[in-house]
């Protein structure tokens, strides 16, 4: 009885059992390298050269010049300040609204599932859909907000006309979209609290605040920190909603650092400077992540 011959040579070595696993994941690794790793390495290299995407001149090595230029540019620090205001305000609003929604949906009530699906809808929408919706919602001529305010004032209301109100508009739009995400995390912590702890607290006649401080909050604390981390990182990179609603205006009052990177790269074609600023943003995100991990590690050691 004849047996099939085993592949010989390089093909046989490649198809050997101990190498089949690596061979199966090789296409995925290749796609990851081409789509993610190589562009990162390429853009990181460009940050050290004098290069503009709209010119055919040969790039010249400039070292850390563009990093120094970015870090000493007052416009960059103004954009960082604007971004910090939006991040702090939006994340705080998301935590408050998300926590209150989680308390609402913690207990069963008629229509809870339907209402929960409606509350989760903003999180499932695309950034473009949310941006266009709020662009029309804030429209001073026919927007719902302007129509509502004109009932009391008799005049159209343009929330995007002043720097402060435009920032508020951006914060409200971002919080409206992502408060359900915070709600899901907090709700997961609330439903995991053992019921017998609340029963024991009722027997001891503990107040609502004492029950929250000693029972509820320890169970949701880590999830709240996780929500703060995720939403801080994502809001720090906020681009779509800002660009669609205000395009950074009025003036540059709502121009976040991500919008400024876009302008540098694709409007002013300062490719090297934009690359350097993008990697500074990446460094900031890494620092924020490590601060969170450090806080979690210290908390676990205290426990």
PyMOL commands that set and color helices and strands:
alter all, ss='L'
color gray80, all
select helices_A, chain A and resi 9-14+17-46+65-71+74-105+112-124+127-137+144-153+159-161+163-191+195-203+208-236+240-245+257-267+271-302
alter helices_A, ss='H'
color red, helices_A
select strands_A, chain A and resi 49-50+60-61
alter strands_A, ss='S'
color yellow, strands_A
deselect
rebuild
show_as cartoon
